[in-house]
Every structure is written in C-alpha cells, then in structure tokens.
Amino acid sequence: MSENNQSVAEYFGCNVFSDSVMRARLPKNIYKSVMKTKKFGVPLEQSVADVVANAMKDWAVEKGATHYTHWFQPMTGVTAEKHDSFISPTPDGGIILEFSGKELVKGEPDASSFPSGGLRATFEARGYTAWDPTSNAFIKDGTLYIPTAFCSYTGEILDKKTPLLRSMEVVSEQALRILRLFGNTTATRVTTTVGPEQEYFLVDKKYYDQREDLVITGRTLFGAKPPKGQELEDHYFGNIKQRVSDYMKDLDKELWKLGIYAKTKHNEVAPAQHELAPIFTTSNIAADHNQLTMEIMKKTALKHGLVCLLHEKPFAGVNGSGKHNNWSISSNDGQNLLDPGDTPQDNMQFLTFLCAIIKAVDEYAPLLRLSAASAGNDHRLGANEAPPAVISMFIGSELEGVIEALENGTTYKKPNGNEEFVIGVDALPNFPKDATDRNRTSPFAFTGNKFEFRMLGSADSISCTNTILNTIVAQVLDEFATTLEKADDFDKALKELLVKTIKEHKRIIFNGNGYSNEWLEEAERRRLPNLVSTVDALPKYTEEKYVSMFEKFKVYSAKEIRSRTEILLENYSKVINIEALTMLDMVKKQILPACISYTKTLCDSAISKDTVGIDSAVEKSMASKISSLTASIVNEVKALDEKVISAQDCEEGEAMARFYRDEVFTQMQTLRASVDECEMCIPESEWPLPSYTKLLFTV
C-alpha cells in the first residue's frame, strides 16, 4: 500500500522505536527491564543496554538509517546533535554495522561552544550525553535520534531536560505523600502532563528572503501598518486557505510519523497566524515533542514555498505568538488530581491540591514570570494579546465561591440555587466538568481539570516553565504533608491548613480582565510583583529563597542557577545587539539610498515642471517631507550607532542588559518610527522592503 493510501493508524509512530516495537524485537526479560527503567527509573544494566542497542540499530537500518545521534537540549533553547555512522571497518577493508550499549547510553559531544554561564572555561571541552530511556528514540532524515541529557565533565547540568526530569520525580514524591494521607495505597507514581499549544505565522518565502530583518532576527524591525490588520476579527477560526491547509496536512503527517499527538489546527487572531495543539503527554515527552514540532514546522513550510515564523512578535500592530502550557497532574492509578471528582473525599483531595497550587503560584510568582522572559516575549506580554507581566490565577466564580465559603465557615450555595453544600471536611460540591468560563487574559487559568499557563513565547522551550512549576508545587505539597503527617486529627488539621492557605494567598486569585489598567492598579494594591521586562525578572532567579528550594530538591545547584541567570541575561543583550546592528545595516544599505533616490526623482520632476511653467508644489512638498524624514533617520542612525558602541563598555550581565533595554532598544524604536513614516511617503516600487500587506495577506 502506498504511503498516501495508508490510514493514520497504520503509519502513526512508524518512525519511533516505541514500546510496541520493543515488545516485538526484544527478548521478554530485556523488554521488562526497559519498561522498569521507563516507568520506575530503575537503572539499566550494561548487558541489557547492549541488547537494546543492537535491536535499535537493526530496526533503524531496516528503515534506511545510516547514522545515530544523541539528541539533546543545551541552554541555547534549541536542540543539538552530532551524527556518527553505524559503520566499523573490517580487516579485509570492508565494513560492518555496529552499535553498542555503551554508545547508546553515553555520548561525548564537545561542550565548549555551548552556553555554560561560567560553569566551564572555554578550553574545558569535555561534555557527556546520557540516554533518557523515558523518551523514545526515533528516525528522522536517515538518522537514529536518541533523546539524551547533557552534562559537563565535572557533573554540572548543561541542558534543559535533566532538571525537568528531576522536577518530575520530586513532585511525584510529594504528591504521593498527600495521596497516602487520603488513604490512597494503590498509586505508586504521580506524573505531570502537558499539552503545549503552539502559535506561529506563515509568510511567503520570496518576500521573507527580501527582508534582512526576518532572515537575521525572526521579526520585522521596520514596517508601516497595513490598511487592514485583525480589526474585523475575520481570520480567527476562519476558513483555512488552500495553501495553508496543504501545509497543515503535510505537517500533521510528519508529526504523526514521529508519534507526536498533533490534534487541533486552526487560524489564529492575526492575519497569517495559525495554531497547532497536541494531546497531553508527560512533561518530559511533551518537551521533546514540542522541540521536534517547531523544527518540523519550519522544514515543512519550506517545502510549500513558505517560511514558518516562531518569533513572539514578528509584526508590530497585530497579535504575537505564544505557547499555552496546559499542565495537569495525575496518578498512575487513574486519577486526575485536578479533577473535582465525584465523592466528598475525592473533592477534599482536589481542594488540597488546588490550595497547594494557589500558594505555590503566589509565593513563587517571580519564578513563573522569569520562565517566560526573553527579548522577544517582552513585546507580547501585556499587549492586549497575551497576559500582563503580573502573575495572577483565574479559578472561576464557582470555585472562588467554594474557597470563600471554606475560609469563612459558611454555606456554599450553587449559582442555580437548587442545592446547598456545607463547606467542611466532609462535603464539597460535585462540580460539572466545566465549572468555569475561560479567561484568556489570565496568565494562569484553571480550565476544568488543568491549569493553562499562557505567558510562554512561541519560540520558548517548555522545559524551564515545567521544571519550575513542578518544583514549586512539590515545595508546597512537602509543606502540607509535613504538617498533616504530624496531626492527631487529620480532618481538623486539613481544614485549618486550607483555611490558613486561602487567607494568606487569595490575593493571587483574579477572575477579571487582566488587560485593564484597573487590574494593574489593583495588583499593585495587592502587592503582586509586576516584573515588566526580562531584565526585571531574571535577577530574581538567584534570590536565596528560590535557590534553597531548588537545592533542597536537587533540581538545580546554586552554581547552576547562577549560570542560567548569566546565560539568559547575556542572551537578552545579544538579541538586542543583533537587532540593532541589523537595523543599522538595513538603513544604511537599503532604506537611506531609497529615500535619497526618490527625493531626487521628485526634485527632477519639479525642475521639469518649473521649466515648462507647470506648478510643482506637490513634488516640492513631498521632497521636503522625505528630505526632513531622511535627515531625522540619519541623526537617529548616528545615535543608535553610538549607543551600540557604548553598550560594550557596560559590565556584562544585568548592567549591560539594562543598558540595552533602556538605551539601545529605546533608540531602535525612535529610528523605526521615522523609517515607517517614510515608507508611507515612498511608492511601493521604490521601497526596498516587502510591505506588511504582502507579508500578511499573500499566503
């Protein structure tokens, strides 16, 4: 049967060394050992690894693979890979194909050129990759990809996967303590699951190639507003254009082959903007799958003459792109711990987890904010398209009524008035599946049986956010369990704990419009932190309270947190620097010559008219305006040049990042305003850059 005639069920996961493939190809005892490692973290013996490696190699070769790579996630925010072939020489000058357990379990890429934030000197090059058996190997472009962790020769973690795996372990341990207190003896593991919705733009490659800013920075640094944007709200959920539909079909197919649960696709709010949403899976696999999804989005677009833009704000004046991190927590005996449940006991268990999350989000809000901090995402947050920089929680009016009644020791009355519940240890309302509306302005919203963290930028890795989310929830569950395990009267102690938690942390709950100025004023009255930019947020990482928590759970060491802070601040400065240099290059080589050339055209026309006695006032007026704008652009270019040079004199780290934000970026905005005004005065045929109209409305 040809590939085109295959059903999705027939080819789904065909390029994945999945559990079913292992069950078919591995001896029963070897398969059981691998499953113990995947499910319970039991170390894999070398002899078992050898058998798995050989079976993996045979399967990969049968599918046309010639190489293997340890695929990892360094702190660049993207993935990395070094490819080695399966071939080994034979004495007679031939080759055999080999792949050992040692090669499967451990690799040794050069670590010197990856960001380390001072963890390693440049000349200290040795790094190690270690197989992550919880995430399946897969084949892509003729190579066997093996998901791995990445660490330095001295043991410091240099990647985003390792801390995520550690955080998943600690939240499982602490959640099990809570479950035991509620009499659950069957659950042996608790897992956090994630479904990251991915927004993106598609533009025609021929126009993309003519925009140096898009090619170099991923966003348009110049561009006058088009006559139509998203005002009519006609693109959102609208009919998908054929070219885009063809792309989406190919994208789904490539993702499904890799076992990625691509589920939903639709047009987003801005013109040329779209969204893909997957089905939930464990946090670690979701992070791996999302990195693959972003890569395949870009590759598939090129096959259709398109370019996929994942920058958080590729176009000014229309919505940018985010990544909504839908997070939930479940036990391996079948409970979603964020589902209100059907019995009073289960509901009290739900309320315990809900209050723990309320406290975690309130106490550790700066950590969640910085997990979404980047130069690109600073353009989005609070821009009437994404949540504000203030962290708050939406839980809906019904749940808010429940916790208020619990706090006050009063009777809760359901909105329909038909039923009353006394809020106490033994009774809690049995909520319908959708007990809340949705609030798209909330950074952290309860949506029935999960929380949606909406602040992440579209290009971000979800690993950092989920590492932080898992760890802060584990911290509060640890505090709850420690208190309740000592109690003589569990029911009484539980009620007192929940009431105390609500009283101290209800300030984080806000069900209204997060875009409004009134909310920002109210948030200030509640003393909620408003970390407006990346430079405000990142230094919070190294505060003692947060460092102690990460060290207690062995998710990060203090040294590793400092390194990450340095890397992120340095990245912020580099991004702004590259954007500023790109602006200067475009203005000097393209925009100023176009302005001068068209001014000359107008002046020549005016002279010609004057010669024959025709009124040339229009040409003179236009030439004067463009000439004035050109002079402004020249002055602003000079000022930006000087500020970029001055930035190099700043102390690296926070001081340099602040200078780039306050001085360089501000000057970039001033320069852009003059250039965009000039674009409106010059014919499209004379302007060197494709317009927003072409970029947004021609796919």
N, C-alpha and C positions, 0 to 999 in steps of 0.2 A: 504494500500500500504506500502510495506517495505521501510525503510529509504533509502536503496541502489537504489530503483527504483524511488524515488522521484526526480522531476526536481529541479534545483537550485531555481527557482522561488517559488516552494512550501515550501521549508524549509528555505529560506533566512530570517534571522531575527526571526526565530521561538523561540529563547530563549531571546528575547528582549521585554520589556514592552513598545512597540512602540506607536506612535501616533495612528496607526490603531487599536491596541489592546485597548488603552484608549478610543477611539471613540466608540468601541463596548461594553465596560464594564462600562463606566462611564455615569451618567446622563448628558444630553446635557449641562446644565448650569455649571456643575462641569468641564466637558471637556473644555468648552470655557474658564473657569477661568485658567485652567492649561495651555492652549495654550497662553493666555495673559502673563502668567508668563514666558513661554519659549521664546516667541517672543519679548516681550517688557519689561521684567524684573519687571512686576507688582507683589508685594508681595502676597503670597498665604495665605489666611485666614485659621485659625485652623480648622474650620468646613469642609472646602474643603480638607485640608490635611487628615483629618480622613477618608473621603470617598475614597480618592485616596489610602490611606494605606490599607484599607480593601480590595479594589478591587485588589491591587497589591499582597496582601497576598494570596487571593483566587486563583489568576492566578498562582502564584508561587507554591502553594501547589498542584494544579492540575498537575503541571509539575514535581512533586516529590521533591520539595524543602522542607527542614525541618528547615533551619536557614536563617537568614539575616545578612548582614554585611554592615557597612558604609565603602566604599572603597575609600581610599584617597592616596595622593601623597606627603608624607613627603619629607624633604630635603635630604634624603638618595639617591634620584634619582630613587628609585623603589617604588612600591606600598605597601600599608599596609592595613590590615583588621583584625577585631575582630568579631568572629561569635557568634551570640546569636540565640537560638532556638525560634520558634514561640509559644512554649508550655507555658501555665499558669495553675497552679493547681486549681482544683475544690474542694469544701467542702467534697465531697464523696470520695476523694482520686484519682480521675481521672484527666484528663487534657482537656483543650480546646486550640485551636489555635487562638492566638490574635496578632494583630499588629496595633498599634495606630498611629494617625497622629503625635503625639509627638515623637514617636520612629522613624518615617520616617524622620522627619525634623531635629532632633537633636540627636547626639550620644555623648558619653563621654569616649573616649579611654584614657588610661594613656599616658601622653605626656612626661614623664620624661626621657624616654630612647631614644627618637628621637633627632637628632641634633637640637640645637637651637642657637648656636653661641653666647651664653651668654644672650639670651633673657629670659631664665628661669634658676633658680637654680635647681639642680638635685632633691632636695626634693619637688619642686613645681610641682606636678604631673598632675594637672588637665588640660585637653585639651578638645576641643569640635570639633565635626564634624557637618557640616551643609549641608543638601541635596542640590545638584545642579540640579534643575529640567530641565535645558537645555540639560543635557546628560542623556539618557535613562537608567533606571535600567535594569538589565539582570540576567539570571540564569547561573551559572557555578558550576559544581560539587555538585549539590544538595543545593546550597545556593543562595539566592536572593542578588545580589550585587547592592548597591545604591551609585552611584558616589557622592562624597561629598568634600567640602572644609574642611580645618583643621586649627584651630587657638588655641591660648593659653587662659587660664583663664583670662588674662589681655588684650586680644584682639589682640596681635601681630599675624601676619600670620606665620604659621609654615609649609606651603605647597607650591606647585608649581602651583596649579590650581587657587587659589584666585587672585594672581597678573595677571595671564593670562586673567581671566575674566574681571578684571578691565581695562587692556590694550585694550581689545576688545571694551569696552564701550567708552574709550577716543578717540580711532582712529575713531570710528563711529561718535562721536560728531563733531570732527574737519573736517572730510571728508564731512559731511552734510553741514557744513558752506561753503565749497568750491563749492559743488553742487548747493547750493542756489544762489551763485554768478553767476553761469552759467545758471540760470533760471529754474533749476530743482525744482519743487514743489511737485513732486509725491513720491520721495524717503523719507522714514522715518527712515531708518536704513541702515548702511553700515557694511558689515561683511568681516573679513579677513578669507580666506580659505587656507588650507594647504593640500598638498599631500606628505607625507614623504616616500621616497624610502628607503628601509631597506636592507642593505647588511649583509651577515652572512656566516659562514663556517659550514660545516658538517663533523664530523670525526666519526670513528667507536668507539663505547663506550668501547670495550675491550682494545683498545690502549689508549684511554683517561684515563681509570681507572689506567693505569700503569704510568701515568705522574703526579707526585705530583704537578708540576708547573701548569699544566692545571686545575687540580682539585681545587687548592687553589687560583690561581691568574687569571685564564682565559686565560693565554698566556704561550707560551713556553719560559722559561728563558734560556734554552740551546737547541742546535740543529744545527748540521752541515748542510750546504747547500746540497740539493739533486742534483743528476746529471742533472735533468730537473726541471725547475720551470715554469715560464709563458713565457719563451723566444719565443716559437713558436706561441704564441697568439692563440692557438687552442682550449682553453677552453671557451673563451668569446663567448657567444651566440651559443655555440656548442650544439650538441645533448645531451639531459639530460639523464643521466644514469637511468636505471630502478628503482634502489633502491631509488634514489633521487626523481624521478618522482612520485613514490608511496607516498613518504613523502609529496611532494608538493600537491598532490591531497587531502590527509587527512588534511593537513594544511588549504588549501582553504575551505574545507567543515566545519571545526571547526570555522574558521573565519566568514564564511558566516552565520552560525547559530547565531552568535552574531551581525549580521548586519554590519560587517566590510567589506568595499568595496575592498577586495583584487582583483586586476585587472591583473597585469603583473607578470610573473615569468620567470627567465632565469639564465643561468650560467654567472658568473661574470669573471673578468680577471684572477684571481689566481686560481690554481687548488683547488678543493673542496670548492670554493666560489660561492655564489649564491645571487640573489636579488629578493625581492618582492616589488611591488609598488601598492599602493591603488589609488582609485579615490579620488579627492578632497572633503573635507568636512570642516565645520567650524573649526577654530583653536582649540577650546576647545575640541570638539568631536574628532578631529584628534589626539590630545594629548592623550586622554583617549584610543582611539583605538590603537595607537601605543604602549602604555604600555601593553595593552592586547595582541597585536600581538607578542611582544617579549616574553611574558610569554608562550603563546600557541606554539610558535616556539620551545621553549625548551621542553615543555611537549610532544608535538607530536613527536619530534625527538627520545625521549626515547622509544616510542612505536615501533620504527623501528630499535632499537639497535644502534641508533646514538646519538650524542651529538651536539647541536647547540651552536656554539661559537659566542658571540656577542662582544667580546673584539675588540678594534680598531686595534690591531696588534698582533694577536695570533701567527704568524710565521714571523721570520726575513727573508728578502730576497725576499718576494712576497708581493703583494699589501695587505694592511689592509682594514678594512671595515668602510665605512662611512654611513651617513644617509643624503640624499639630501632633504633639506627642501624647497619644491616648494610652494611659497607664492604668493597669489593674493588678490585682494580687489574688492568687488562687492557691488552694492546697491540692495535693495530689490524691485526695480522696473525693475530689469533685466539687469543692465549694469555691465560689467566687466570694472572697471575703469583703467585697464592696457591694454585694447584693443585699438589700434589706432583708430578704429571706421570708419564710412563711410561718415561723414559730416565734413565740416571745423570746425563747433562749437564743435563737439564731439572731434575732433582731438586736438583742443586747450585745451580742458579739459584734455585729455590724457597727453598732453605735460606738463601741470601744475602739474599733479600727478607724472609724470616722473621726473621733475626737483626737486620736493619736496623730492623724494626718493634719487636722486643723492646727494642733500645737506645733508639729514639725514645720509646716509652711510658714507659720507666724514667726517662730524662733529663728528659722534659718532662711528667711526670705532673701537676704543678700546672696546666698549661695545659689539659689534658683535663678536669681536675676543674672548673676555673672555667668551662669551656664549657657545663657543665650546672648552673651556680649561679644560683639565683633564690630569692626568698622562698617561693614555692610548692613548689619542689622540695626545699627544706630539710626539709619534712615527710615526704618519702618516703625519702630516702637512708639506708640502714641500718636501715629499719623492717621487716625481715623480709618485704619485698615487692620491694625494689629493692637494688642493690648498696650496700655501705657506701661511705663517703666516701673510703676508701683505694683508690687505683688499683692494681689488680693484673691479671695476664694469665693466662688459662686456655688451655693448648695441648693438654691431654690427656696421658695417661700414655705413649702410644706416641711422640709427638713429643718429650716430655720425655726419654724413654729414648734417643732418637736424639741429641739435643743433648748429653746427658750422656756418651754414648759418644764423640761427636766431641771433647768437651772433654778426656776422659781418654785418648783414643787407643786405646780398647778396641773389642772386637767387640760389635755390637748384635745381640741375639737377639730375634726377634719373639715376642710373648706365646704364640703357639700352639706354639712350639718346633720348628716344621718347617723353619725357614730362618734362616740367619745371614748378616749383611752386615758386612763390614769397613768401618767409617766412615772415609772419607778423601775425597780429591778425586774419585775415580773411581767411588765406589759409595755409594748411599743407598737405603734401602728404597723399594719402589714401593708406596705406601700405598693402601689402598682409599679410596673416595670419603669415607666417614665413618670417619676414623681416630680420632675422639674421641667421647666422650659429650658431652652438652650440660651446661653448668654455669650455671644461672640466677642464681647468687649472685655470679658474676664480672662486674666492670664491663667487661672487655674480653676476649671469649672467641673463640677460633678454632673455627669450626664447619664445617670440611671444606675450604672454598675461599674463605673470607671471615672477617672479624672482626665481631663483634657488640658494639657499644658500647651498654651498657644503662642508662647513667646519665641520659640526657636526660629531661626532664619532658615531659609530653604536649602542653603549650602552646608549647614552645620551637620556634623556628626551627632547622632543622638546619644552617643556613649556617655559623654560628660554629664548631660542632664540626668540620665537614668542612674548613673553612678551616685550622683548627689541625692536624687530623690530616694533611692533605695536606702542610702546611708542615714539620711535624716529621719526617715520613718523607722528604721531599725533603732536609732538612738532613743526615740520616744517610746517605742514598744519595750525596749530594755528598761526604761524608767518605770513604765506602767507595770511590767511583770515583776520587777524588783519590789515595788510597793505592794502589789496584790499577793505575791507569794508569802509575804510575812503576815497577812491579815488573818485574824481569828474568825471574822465574819466576812466572807467573801462578798456577799451581796451588798452589805452595808458599805464596805470599803470601796467597791466598784462604783456605787452611786456617788459617794463622796469624791472619788477621784475624777469622775466625769464632770460633776458639777464644778469642781475646782478648775478643771481644764477649760471648760466653757467660759467661766467668769474671766479667766486670765487671758484667753486667746481669741475671744469672739470678735475682737477688733479687726481681725483679718477677713471676716466674712462681709461681703458686699455683693448684693444682688442687683444693683442698679447699673446705670450707664457708665462704664469705665472710661468712655471718651470725653465725658463732660468736665468742664473746668470746676464745676461744683464738687465733683469727686476728688479732684486733686487737692482742693481746699479741705475737704473732709478728711482725706488721707493724712494731710499734714496735722490736723487736729488730733487724729488717732495716733500720731507719731509713727506712722508707717514709713519706712525708708523709700525715698524717691531717687534712685540711682540712675540719673538721666542718660548718661553715656557709658561706654565701655571703660573709659578712664576713671569714672567714678566707682564703677562696680568691681573691677579686677583687684584693687588693693585689699578688698575685704577678705579675699581668699586666705590671706596669711594671718588673720586675727586668731588669737590664742584659742578662743572657744572652739573655732572650727577645726583648727589644726589638731587640737586634743581629741576631738571626736573621731577624725579620720585615723589618727594614730591608734586610738583605743581599739578600733575595729580592724586595724592593719589594712585599711583600704589604700591609704597613702601615708608616707612618712612626711615629716615636716620638710625635709630636704626636697622631696618630690613635689610637694605643694608649692614651695618657693620657685622651683624650676618651672612649673607650669605657669605661674604668675608672670615670670620673666618672659617666657615664650610668648604668651598672649599679648603682653604689652609691646614686646618687640614687633610682633606680627601687626598689631594695630598701626604702629609708626611706619612700618614698611609699606603697608597697603596705602596709607595716605600719601606717602612719599612717591610711590609708583604712580598714583593717580595724578598728583601734582606735576610730575615730570611728563606724563602723557599729555596733560592739558597744555603744558608749555610747548611740547613738540608739535601738537596739532595746530596751535595758534600760530606759531612761527612759520611752519612749513605749509599750512593749508589755508587757515582762516584769514590771516593778515594779507597774504597775497591775493586772495579772492576779494577782500574788501578794497584793496588798493586798485585792483584791476577794474572792478565795477565802478569805482569812483571815477577812474579815468574814462571809462565808457560814457558815463553821464556828462563829464566835462566836455568831452569831444562832441557829444550830441548838442550840448548847449552852445558851443562855439559855432557849430554848423548852423544852428537855428539863428544865432545872432548875425551871422554873415548874410543871411537872406532876409533878415528883418522879422523873423518869427519869434514870438515870446518863448523864452527858455526858462521861465521862472520855476517850473516844476522840476526840471533837471537840476537847476542850481540849488533848489531847496533840498532835494533828495541827496545830492552830492554833499551838501553842507552837513546834513544829519549823519550820513555814513562817515564822513570825514571826522566829525566830532566823536562818534562812537569808536572809530578806529583809533583816535588819539587816546581815548579812555582805555581801550584794550591794551595799547602799548604801555601805558602807565601801570595798568594792573598786572601785566606780564612782568614788568620790571619789579614790582612789589612782591609778586609771588616768587620770582627768582631769588630775591634777597631773603625771603622767609625760609625757603627750602635750604639755602646755604646756612642760614642762622641755626636751623634745626640741628645741624650736625655738631654744633657746639654745646648742645644740651647734654646733661648727664643721661646715659642710657637708662631705660626703664620708665618709671612713672613720669619723671620730669620731661623727658623727650615726648612721650605720648601726649601729655597735656599741651605742650607747645604745638604739636601737630594739630590737635583738636582746636585749640583757641586761636592760633595764628595762621597756620598753613591752610587748614580746611576753611576757615572763615574767608580768607583771601580767595580761595578757589571759588567760593560761592559768589563773591563780588565779580570775579572775572567771568563766570558763567552768565551772570545776569546781562552783562554788556554784550557778550557774544550772541546770546539767544535773542536779544533785541535786534542786533544787527542782522541775524538770519531772516527776520521778518521784513527787512528792507531790501533784500537782495533776491533776484529771481532764482527759482529752484535750479535752473540750468547753470547758474553761475556759482551756486553754493556748493562747496566741496564734499558735503556730508549728506547721505540719505536722510530725509526728514523723518520725524516721528510718524507722520501719516503713512509713509512707505513701510516703515518698520512694523507698525502695529496693525495695519489693515490690508496687507497684500498676501498674507499666507492663505 
